[in-house]
């Protein structure tokens, strides 16, 4: 086939991934890393995946040799077409939904230029879901048709509803990356979204507290639901983590499958990373050079203690509101802080005040800079992730790979990926990081004090660092789990 280069004899089946972001084209969080890495990981498991992505402004120009593979005459108020091709700098096949009336506008994927939600987000992402169902029903111009559709988060939540209407029998999977975002819309949007009104009634698949619930619809109507770590899968059924959907989760006929996210080990490789001075677990001299460069970049003075990096959105979910109130005594112990992030205005001001009060001890750079994030992982001694909830988390995985000891909260994927430096783990020589005993100011203070204690024991520190760098959090095992799930839903050939 000319466009998708499909050789079905080499694959067990075809999967259409439906997502709102995907590296290297558009990224606001870890979802993009996952959707960008999965196609290559699944190809090794003999499953072919294409990624359906909204055609945000400027993305079409970043698709190599795009070919039109579908036209839709009227997609919620205007014509649309689907372009197929490779993303620049990636081997992933992208199906780009070009609908200028929905996507060609200033702002980001979710927010306008004033920082508010695009008012037509229900239609923008409903259109993405409907297009996926039409691909499943009609196939593309080159004959490619998915055996299964894999939707991500609320932006893909309506995929199973549209499949039921347009392509019944097509298997579907929904992955929850963060249940806090649920895609609610007024009931008055039911007709404009072309949804089946028979599915909207109290307690029905589309209804959630009188509104259309995109994520709830996906949970109830998908053939299987997954999430991004085993611990988060268990947490979702609890009121403190389920965000009002815990009852829906508990009532699912099959338990939510917790499949841990992986990382792209080629993109995140300290021995080959062009953004840093290269080094490896066996030859760490380059790491000292990166540490020195980080000191210069952030204007830090050496306090002979650990350099603690933060690479994060500044939100209460991430636990960063706890940092300014507890870090000052630890700065006197030699701890240094290098922060990269932006988000909540009040939190930004708190970190600005912290940096101003402690020049040479706290460095702050606001916004997001991909290359700088790599330099922090490579130059910081440790990385802080004190999230109140964290479905999986990727920053702690990058930190482990780069030899920055993660300091994490006891939740979600953080618990599944970091072995805390308890006396037993230290004695057995298996610890890979430090874990807060609880997510509050006292817990953070205790964890950072332990971090400073460990740093003062060079042998213990080197062991923890080496353990982290030796851990394997690539996609192999997780891709095999997805492949087994797909196989079970489609009866793919052995």
C-alpha positions as CSV (number, residue, x, y, z in Angstrom):
1,X,0.0,0.0,0.0
2,X,1.5,3.3,-1.1
3,X,0.5,5.4,1.9
4,X,0.6,3.2,5.0
5,X,3.3,0.9,3.6
6,X,1.2,-1.9,5.1
7,X,2.5,-5.5,4.9
8,X,-0.1,-7.4,6.9
9,X,1.8,-10.6,6.8
10,X,4.2,-9.0,9.2
11,X,1.6,-7.9,11.7
12,X,-0.9,-9.6,14.0
13,X,-3.3,-6.6,13.6
14,X,-3.8,-2.9,13.1
15,X,-4.4,-0.4,15.9
16,X,-5.6,3.2,15.6
17,X,-4.4,5.3,18.5
18,X,-6.5,8.4,19.2
19,X,-4.8,11.1,21.1
20,X,-4.8,14.9,21.6
21,X,-1.0,15.1,21.6
22,X,2.0,13.1,20.4
23,X,5.8,13.7,20.3
24,X,7.5,15.1,18.4
25,X,4.6,17.2,17.0
26,X,2.8,18.5,20.1
27,X,3.4,18.0,23.8
28,X,2.0,19.4,27.0
29,X,2.7,16.5,29.3
30,X,3.6,12.8,29.5
31,X,0.7,11.7,27.4
32,X,2.6,12.9,24.3
33,X,5.7,10.8,25.2
34,X,3.5,7.7,25.6
35,X,1.6,8.1,22.3
36,X,4.8,8.9,20.5
37,X,6.7,5.8,21.8
38,X,4.0,3.2,21.6
39,X,3.9,2.7,17.8
40,X,7.6,1.7,17.7
41,X,7.3,-0.5,20.8
42,X,4.2,-2.3,19.4
43,X,5.8,-2.9,16.0
44,X,8.3,-5.1,17.8
45,X,5.3,-7.0,19.1
46,X,3.9,-7.4,15.6
47,X,1.1,-4.8,15.9
48,X,0.9,-1.9,13.5
49,X,-0.2,1.4,15.1
50,X,-1.2,4.7,13.5
51,X,-1.8,7.8,15.6
52,X,-4.8,10.0,14.8
53,X,-4.0,13.5,16.0
54,X,-5.9,16.9,15.6
55,X,-4.5,19.1,12.9
56,X,-3.5,22.0,15.2
57,X,-2.1,25.1,13.5
58,X,1.3,24.4,11.8
59,X,1.4,20.6,12.2
60,X,0.7,19.7,8.6
61,X,4.0,21.4,7.6
62,X,5.8,19.0,9.9
63,X,4.5,15.8,8.3
64,X,6.9,14.3,5.8
65,X,5.3,13.7,2.3
66,X,1.7,13.9,3.6
67,X,-0.9,12.1,1.5
68,X,-4.7,12.7,1.7
69,X,-6.4,9.4,2.7
70,X,-9.9,10.5,3.7
71,X,-12.3,13.4,3.2
72,X,-15.2,14.2,5.5
73,X,-17.7,16.7,4.0
74,X,-19.1,18.0,7.2
75,X,-17.4,17.5,10.5
76,X,-19.2,19.6,13.1
77,X,-19.5,22.7,10.9
78,X,-17.0,22.4,8.2
79,X,-15.1,20.1,5.8
80,X,-12.2,18.0,7.0
81,X,-9.6,15.7,5.5
82,X,-7.1,13.2,7.0
83,X,-3.4,13.4,6.0
84,X,-1.1,10.4,6.4
85,X,2.7,10.5,6.8
86,X,5.7,10.3,9.0
87,X,6.2,12.9,11.7
88,X,9.5,14.8,11.5
89,X,12.1,13.1,13.6
90,X,10.0,10.0,14.3
91,X,9.1,6.7,12.7
92,X,5.5,6.9,13.9
93,X,2.8,7.0,11.3
94,X,0.5,10.1,11.9
95,X,-3.0,10.5,10.7
96,X,-3.6,14.2,10.9
97,X,-7.2,15.4,11.1
98,X,-7.2,18.7,9.2
99,X,-10.3,20.7,10.1
100,X,-9.4,24.4,10.0
101,X,-12.7,25.5,11.6
102,X,-11.8,23.4,14.7
103,X,-8.0,23.5,15.0
104,X,-6.4,26.3,12.9
105,X,-6.3,29.0,15.6
106,X,-4.0,30.6,18.1
107,X,-3.4,29.2,21.5
108,X,-2.6,25.6,22.5
109,X,-4.3,22.2,22.2
110,X,-6.7,22.9,25.0
111,X,-6.5,26.6,25.9
112,X,-6.8,29.8,23.9
113,X,-4.4,32.7,23.9
114,X,-5.9,34.1,27.1
115,X,-5.4,30.8,29.0
116,X,-9.1,29.8,28.9
117,X,-10.5,26.5,27.5
118,X,-11.4,26.8,23.9
119,X,-15.2,27.2,24.1
120,X,-15.8,24.4,21.5
121,X,-13.5,21.8,23.0
122,X,-16.4,19.3,23.2
123,X,-16.7,19.6,19.4
124,X,-13.0,19.8,18.7
125,X,-12.3,16.4,20.5
126,X,-15.7,14.9,19.6
127,X,-14.7,15.4,16.0
128,X,-11.5,13.5,16.6
129,X,-13.4,10.6,18.1
130,X,-16.0,10.6,15.3
131,X,-13.2,10.6,12.7
132,X,-11.7,7.6,14.3
133,X,-15.1,5.7,14.1
134,X,-15.4,6.7,10.4
135,X,-11.9,5.3,9.7
136,X,-12.9,2.1,11.5
137,X,-16.1,1.9,9.4
138,X,-14.8,2.9,5.9
139,X,-11.1,2.4,6.0
140,X,-8.6,4.8,4.4
141,X,-8.0,5.4,0.7
142,X,-5.2,2.9,0.7
143,X,-7.4,0.2,2.2
144,X,-6.0,0.5,5.8
145,X,-8.6,-0.2,8.4
146,X,-8.0,-0.8,12.2
147,X,-8.9,-4.0,14.0
148,X,-8.9,-2.1,17.3
149,X,-9.1,1.6,18.3
150,X,-7.1,2.7,21.4
151,X,-8.3,6.0,22.8
152,X,-6.5,8.1,25.4
153,X,-8.0,10.2,28.2
154,X,-11.2,12.3,27.9
155,X,-10.2,13.7,24.5
156,X,-10.6,10.2,23.1
157,X,-13.4,9.2,25.5
158,X,-16.3,9.4,23.0
159,X,-14.6,6.9,20.6
160,X,-16.5,3.9,21.9
161,X,-19.8,5.8,21.6
162,X,-19.2,6.7,18.0
163,X,-17.9,3.2,17.2
164,X,-21.1,1.7,18.6
165,X,-23.0,4.0,16.2
166,X,-20.8,3.7,13.1
167,X,-18.6,0.7,13.3
168,X,-20.1,-1.8,15.7
169,X,-17.9,-4.8,16.4
170,X,-14.7,-2.8,16.3
171,X,-12.8,-3.5,19.5
172,X,-11.9,-0.5,21.7
173,X,-9.5,0.3,24.6
174,X,-9.5,3.4,26.7
175,X,-6.4,4.4,28.7
176,X,-6.7,6.8,31.6
177,X,-3.6,9.0,31.9
178,X,-5.1,11.4,34.5
179,X,-8.7,10.9,35.7
180,X,-8.8,14.5,37.0
181,X,-9.7,15.7,33.5
182,X,-13.0,14.4,32.5
183,X,-14.3,16.3,29.5
184,X,-17.7,17.5,30.8
185,X,-20.1,19.3,28.5
186,X,-23.7,20.6,28.8
187,X,-26.5,18.2,27.9
188,X,-27.5,20.7,25.2
189,X,-24.4,19.7,23.2
190,X,-25.8,16.1,22.7
191,X,-27.4,16.9,19.3
192,X,-24.5,19.1,18.0
193,X,-22.1,16.2,18.9
194,X,-24.3,13.8,17.0
195,X,-24.4,11.4,19.9
196,X,-27.2,8.8,20.4
197,X,-29.8,10.4,22.7
198,X,-30.8,6.9,23.8
199,X,-27.5,6.7,25.7
200,X,-28.2,9.8,27.7
201,X,-30.3,9.2,30.8
202,X,-29.6,9.3,34.5
203,X,-26.9,6.8,35.1
204,X,-26.6,6.1,31.4
205,X,-23.3,5.7,29.5
206,X,-23.1,9.4,28.3
207,X,-24.6,11.0,31.4
208,X,-22.6,12.2,34.4
209,X,-24.4,14.4,37.0
210,X,-26.7,15.9,34.3
211,X,-23.9,16.6,31.8
212,X,-22.2,14.7,29.0
213,X,-19.2,13.0,30.5
214,X,-16.7,12.1,27.8
215,X,-14.3,10.1,30.1
216,X,-17.2,8.4,31.8
217,X,-18.6,7.3,28.4
218,X,-15.3,5.8,27.5
219,X,-15.0,4.0,30.8
220,X,-18.5,2.4,30.4
221,X,-18.5,1.7,26.7
222,X,-14.9,0.6,25.9
223,X,-14.2,-3.1,25.7
224,X,-11.3,-2.7,28.2
225,X,-9.9,0.1,30.3
226,X,-6.3,0.5,31.2
227,X,-4.2,3.0,33.1
228,X,-0.6,3.8,33.3
229,X,0.6,1.9,36.5
230,X,-0.6,-0.9,38.7
231,X,-0.8,1.2,41.8
232,X,-2.9,3.9,40.1
233,X,-5.2,1.2,38.8
234,X,-5.9,0.2,42.4
235,X,-6.1,3.9,43.6
236,X,-8.8,4.8,41.0
237,X,-11.5,2.8,42.9
238,X,-10.8,4.9,46.0
239,X,-12.7,8.2,46.6
240,X,-9.5,10.2,47.2
241,X,-8.2,9.3,43.7
242,X,-11.3,8.5,41.6
243,X,-12.4,12.1,41.3
244,X,-16.1,11.1,41.5
245,X,-15.7,8.2,39.0
246,X,-14.7,5.6,41.6
247,X,-18.1,4.0,41.6
248,X,-18.0,3.7,37.8
249,X,-14.6,2.2,38.0
250,X,-15.6,-0.3,40.7
251,X,-18.6,-1.4,38.6
252,X,-16.7,-2.2,35.4
253,X,-17.0,-5.8,34.4
254,X,-13.2,-6.2,34.1
255,X,-10.8,-4.6,36.4
256,X,-8.7,-1.7,35.1
257,X,-5.5,-3.0,33.8
258,X,-2.4,-1.2,35.2
259,X,0.2,-1.2,32.5
260,X,3.3,0.8,33.5
261,X,4.5,3.5,31.1
262,X,7.9,3.1,29.7
263,X,10.4,5.6,28.3
264,X,12.1,5.8,24.9
265,X,15.6,4.6,25.8
266,X,17.0,6.0,22.5
267,X,15.7,9.5,23.1
268,X,16.7,9.4,26.8
269,X,20.2,8.0,26.7
270,X,22.9,9.9,28.6
271,X,25.6,8.3,26.5
272,X,24.2,9.8,23.3
273,X,22.1,12.8,24.4
274,X,23.1,15.8,22.3
275,X,21.8,18.2,24.9
276,X,24.4,17.2,27.5
277,X,28.0,16.1,28.0
278,X,27.7,12.4,27.4
279,X,28.4,9.8,30.1
280,X,27.3,6.3,31.1
281,X,26.8,4.2,34.1
282,X,30.3,2.8,33.7
283,X,31.9,6.1,32.8
284,X,30.4,8.9,34.9
285,X,33.1,11.6,34.5
286,X,30.8,13.4,32.1
287,X,28.2,13.7,34.9
288,X,30.5,15.9,37.0
289,X,30.9,18.2,34.0
290,X,27.1,18.4,33.6
291,X,26.8,19.2,37.3
292,X,29.3,22.0,37.0
293,X,27.5,23.4,33.9
294,X,24.2,23.3,35.8
295,X,25.7,25.4,38.6
296,X,26.8,28.0,36.0
297,X,23.5,28.0,34.2
298,X,21.5,28.5,37.4
299,X,24.0,30.8,39.2
300,X,24.3,28.4,42.1
301,X,27.1,28.4,44.7
302,X,28.4,25.0,45.8
303,X,27.3,24.2,49.3
304,X,28.9,20.7,49.3
305,X,25.5,19.1,49.4
306,X,23.2,17.6,46.8
307,X,21.8,19.6,43.9
308,X,18.0,18.9,43.8
309,X,16.3,19.4,40.5
310,X,12.6,20.1,39.8
311,X,11.1,19.7,36.3
312,X,7.4,20.1,36.6
313,X,4.2,21.9,36.1
314,X,3.6,24.1,39.1
315,X,0.3,22.8,40.4
316,X,-1.0,21.7,43.8
317,X,-1.3,18.2,42.3
318,X,2.5,18.1,41.9
319,X,2.9,18.9,45.6
320,X,5.2,21.9,44.8
321,X,3.3,24.2,47.2
322,X,5.0,22.3,50.0
323,X,8.6,23.2,48.8
324,X,9.0,26.9,49.7
325,X,7.9,26.4,53.3
326,X,10.3,23.6,54.2
327,X,13.5,24.0,52.1
328,X,15.2,26.9,53.9
329,X,16.8,24.8,56.7
330,X,18.0,22.3,54.2
331,X,19.7,25.0,52.2
332,X,21.9,25.6,55.2
333,X,22.9,22.0,55.1
334,X,24.2,22.5,51.6
335,X,21.2,21.5,49.5
336,X,20.9,23.5,46.3
337,X,17.7,23.8,44.2
338,X,17.4,24.1,40.4
339,X,13.8,24.6,39.3
340,X,12.3,24.5,35.8
341,X,8.5,24.9,35.5
342,X,5.5,27.1,35.3
343,X,1.8,26.9,36.0
344,X,-0.3,28.3,38.9
345,X,0.4,32.0,39.2
346,X,0.5,31.9,43.0
347,X,3.0,29.0,43.0
348,X,5.2,30.8,40.4
349,X,5.3,33.9,42.8
350,X,6.2,31.6,45.7
351,X,9.2,30.2,43.8
352,X,10.2,33.7,42.6
353,X,10.2,34.8,46.2
354,X,12.2,31.7,47.3
355,X,14.8,32.3,44.7
356,X,15.1,36.0,45.5
357,X,15.5,35.2,49.2
358,X,18.2,32.6,48.6
359,X,20.5,33.8,45.8
360,X,23.1,31.3,44.9
361,X,21.1,28.6,46.6
362,X,17.9,28.5,44.6
363,X,17.8,28.9,40.9
364,X,14.6,29.3,39.0
365,X,13.8,29.2,35.3
366,X,10.1,29.5,34.3
367,X,8.4,28.0,31.3
368,X,9.4,24.7,29.7
369,X,12.7,24.0,27.8
370,X,13.1,20.4,26.6
371,X,16.9,20.7,26.3
372,X,17.2,22.3,29.7
373,X,15.2,19.5,31.3
374,X,17.8,17.0,29.9
375,X,20.6,19.1,31.4
376,X,18.9,19.0,34.8
377,X,18.5,15.3,34.8
378,X,22.2,15.0,33.8
379,X,23.5,17.6,36.2
380,X,21.4,17.4,39.3
381,X,22.2,14.9,42.1
382,X,18.5,14.2,42.8
383,X,15.1,15.0,41.3
384,X,12.0,15.9,43.4
385,X,8.5,14.6,42.5
386,X,6.3,15.1,45.6
387,X,3.0,14.7,43.8
388,X,-0.3,14.2,45.7
389,X,-1.3,11.8,43.0
390,X,0.7,10.7,40.0
391,X,-0.8,8.1,37.6
392,X,2.6,7.0,36.4
393,X,5.1,9.8,36.1
394,X,8.0,9.9,33.6
395,X,10.3,12.4,35.3
396,X,11.4,9.9,37.9
397,X,12.1,7.4,35.1
398,X,14.3,9.9,33.3
399,X,16.0,10.7,36.6
400,X,16.8,7.1,37.2
401,X,18.2,6.7,33.7
402,X,20.4,9.7,34.1
403,X,21.6,9.0,37.6
404,X,19.6,11.7,39.4
405,X,18.3,10.0,42.6
406,X,14.5,10.5,42.6
407,X,12.7,11.8,45.8
408,X,9.1,10.8,45.3
409,X,5.7,10.6,47.0
410,X,4.2,7.2,47.9
411,X,1.5,7.2,45.2
412,X,0.7,5.8,41.8
413,X,3.5,5.0,39.4
414,X,6.0,6.6,41.7
415,X,5.5,3.8,44.2
416,X,5.7,1.2,41.3
417,X,9.1,2.5,40.0
418,X,11.2,3.7,42.9
419,X,12.6,1.4,45.6
420,X,12.8,3.6,48.7
421,X,16.0,3.7,50.7
422,X,14.7,2.0,53.8
423,X,17.2,0.2,56.1
424,X,16.2,-3.1,54.5
425,X,16.6,-1.9,51.0
426,X,19.9,-0.2,51.8
427,X,21.1,-3.4,53.5
428,X,20.2,-5.5,50.5
429,X,21.8,-3.0,48.1
430,X,18.6,-2.5,46.0
431,X,17.4,1.0,46.9
432,X,17.0,3.5,44.0
433,X,15.6,6.6,45.6
434,X,14.0,8.3,48.6
435,X,10.2,8.2,49.3
436,X,8.3,10.7,51.4
437,X,6.5,9.0,54.3
438,X,3.5,11.2,53.6
439,X,2.7,14.1,51.3
440,X,2.8,17.1,53.6
441,X,5.4,19.6,54.8
442,X,6.6,17.2,57.5
443,X,7.0,14.3,55.2
444,X,8.8,16.4,52.6
445,X,11.2,17.7,55.2
446,X,12.0,14.2,56.5
447,X,12.6,13.0,52.9
448,X,15.0,15.8,52.1
449,X,16.8,15.4,55.3
450,X,17.3,11.7,54.4
451,X,18.5,12.8,51.0
452,X,21.2,15.0,52.6
453,X,22.2,12.2,54.9
454,X,22.6,9.7,52.1
455,X,24.6,12.2,50.0
456,X,27.0,12.5,53.0
457,X,27.7,8.7,52.7
458,X,29.5,8.4,49.3
459,X,29.4,4.6,49.1
460,X,25.7,4.5,49.8
461,X,25.0,7.3,47.3
462,X,27.0,5.6,44.5
463,X,25.2,2.4,45.1
464,X,21.7,4.0,44.9
465,X,22.7,6.0,41.8
466,X,24.1,2.9,40.1
467,X,21.0,0.9,40.9
468,X,18.8,3.6,39.3
469,X,20.9,3.7,36.2
470,X,20.8,-0.1,35.9
471,X,16.9,-0.2,36.1
472,X,15.2,-1.0,32.8
473,X,12.0,1.1,32.2
474,X,12.0,0.7,28.5
475,X,8.8,-0.2,26.6
476,X,9.5,-3.9,26.0
477,X,7.4,-5.4,28.9
478,X,4.7,-2.8,28.7
479,X,4.3,-3.2,24.9
480,X,4.0,-7.0,25.4
481,X,1.2,-6.4,27.9
482,X,-0.6,-4.1,25.4
483,X,-0.1,-6.7,22.7
484,X,-1.6,-9.4,24.8
485,X,-4.6,-7.2,25.6
486,X,-5.1,-6.4,21.9
487,X,-4.8,-10.1,21.0
488,X,-7.5,-11.0,23.6
489,X,-9.9,-8.5,22.2
490,X,-9.4,-9.2,18.5
491,X,-8.3,-12.8,18.4
492,X,-5.2,-11.8,16.4
493,X,-3.3,-14.6,14.8
494,X,-0.5,-16.2,16.8
